[in-house]
Amino acid sequence: MKNSNEIQNNGLLWVNITQREEKVLRAMQKRFQLDDQEIKESLPSFQRPKFVKRGNYYFMVLHFPVFDRKTRRLGFTEIDFFLNNNSLITVHDDKLPVIEQFFKECQKNQNLTGQYFQGTAARLFFELVSRLLNAIFPILLHVTEDMNSVDKILFTKNPDKKMVEEILRLKTNTVNFRRAMQGHKNVLEHLVGHGGRELDLPSYQNYINTVREHVNEIWHTLESQKESIDALHETNESVVGLHMNEIMRTLTIISVITFPLTLV
């Protein structure tokens, strides 16, 4: 089926849907007995991060940041996961290269397929989420470098419109980044806490620990970045205020000097 690809090995199945077409999703609903509510939520429109436990599967919604190199602005995209003991369905809009790379690796490399397609589908899920989280760290580094660049030039030149726009861009990127990541911890902890025996989650404790560490490290970095950009914004406001005071002082001196001359 177009925009839907599958890998099956050792009794496990990964269905990767790369476009949110109702026809494709309805076919998956019929094939896997998925609830109508989750199918509607997987159609184009952003849902909040969530975890839902159904009778025969678990439904999860996670957001991940996407950086536009042309506009240098950061947005986010949604991935919907349908997980049970022997299958994983991923629904997304193909904006995250990590998913396609991992899928192709499993298609082409039998050793990798054998490594990740064993046990339950939870192994495959945690491996994919771990790779997606790993891909976030370079974006975090890029945002930090942008902040450092602004910090270096803030006191070396007079504030201008470009500086204000750059700080506002960084603030917007930071807000969007936090929005994308704020639900990860709750969703993943709900899975760990409410996942049934059929997922055999204790066997994947190392994966779970790794994902927890990634989520915590990312969130701590975002907290630090928020504090930094808030400080940069306040500093820029202070510099602008001082600059305006200097201008007003100069104008006042000029007016004091020139006003008496107009009376002569």
ZIPEDA-V361461 format. One record per pair of residues at least 6 apart in sequence whose ideal C-beta (glycine too) atoms are under 7 Angstrom apart, sorted by the first residue. I is the first residue (numbers start at 1). J is the second residue. If there is no record, write none. Layout:
# ZIPEDA-V361461
<<I J> <I J>>
This chain:
# ZIPEDA-V361461
<<1 24> <1 27> <3 17> <3 18> <3 19> <3 21> <3 24> <4 15> <4 17> <4 24> <5 16> <5 103> <6 13> <6 14> <6 15> <7 14> <7 106> <7 107> <7 113> <9 113> <9 117> <10 117> <10 118> <11 86> <12 86> <12 117> <12 121> <12 124> <13 86> <13 87> <14 88> <14 124> <15 28> <15 89> <16 90> <16 99> <16 103> <17 24> <17 89> <17 90> <17 91> <18 92> <18 94> <19 93> <19 94> <20 42> <20 43> <20 44> <20 91> <20 93> <22 43> <25 39> <25 42> <25 43> <26 39> <28 34> <28 89> <29 39> <32 82> <32 87> <32 89> <33 56> <34 82> <35 54> <38 52> <38 59> <41 47> <42 80> <42 91> <46 78> <47 61> <47 78> <48 183> <49 61> <49 62> <49 63> <49 183> <49 184> <49 187> <50 60> <50 61> <50 187> <51 60> <51 187> <51 190> <51 191> <52 59> <53 194> <56 84> <57 82> <57 83> <57 84> <58 83> <58 191> <58 195> <59 82> <60 81> <60 187> <60 191> <61 78> <61 80> <62 79> <62 183> <62 184> <62 187> <63 76> <63 77> <63 78> <63 180> <63 183> <64 76> <64 77> <64 79> <64 96> <64 132> <64 180> <65 74> <65 76> <65 136> <65 139> <65 177> <65 180> <66 75> <66 76> <66 77> <66 95> <67 74> <67 139> <67 142> <68 75> <72 169> <73 169> <73 172> <73 173> <74 173> <74 176> <74 177> <75 176> <76 176> <76 179> <76 180> <77 92> <77 93> <77 95> <77 96> <78 92> <79 90> <79 92> <80 91> <81 88> <81 90> <81 125> <82 89> <83 121> <83 122> <83 125> <84 121> <85 120> <85 121> <85 198> <85 199> <86 120> <86 121> <87 121> <88 121> <88 124> <88 125> <90 99> <92 99> <96 132> <98 131> <98 132> <98 135> <99 128> <102 128> <102 131> <105 112> <106 112> <106 113> <106 116> <116 123> <116 124> <116 127> <117 124> <119 200> <119 203> <120 199> <120 200> <122 199> <122 200> <122 201> <122 204> <123 204> <126 204> <126 207> <126 208> <126 211> <127 207> <129 211> <130 207> <130 210> <130 211> <130 214> <133 211> <133 214> <133 215> <133 218> <134 214> <136 218> <140 218> <140 221> <143 173> <143 177> <143 225> <144 225> <146 170> <147 170> <147 225> <147 228> <147 229> <147 232> <150 166> <150 167> <150 170> <150 232> <151 232> <154 232> <154 235> <154 236> <154 239> <158 243> <159 236> <159 239> <159 240> <159 243> <163 236> <164 236> <167 232> <167 233> <167 236> <170 229> <171 229> <171 233> <174 225> <174 226> <174 229> <177 222> <178 222> <178 226> <181 218> <181 219> <181 222> <184 215> <185 215> <188 211> <188 215> <192 201> <192 208> <195 201>>
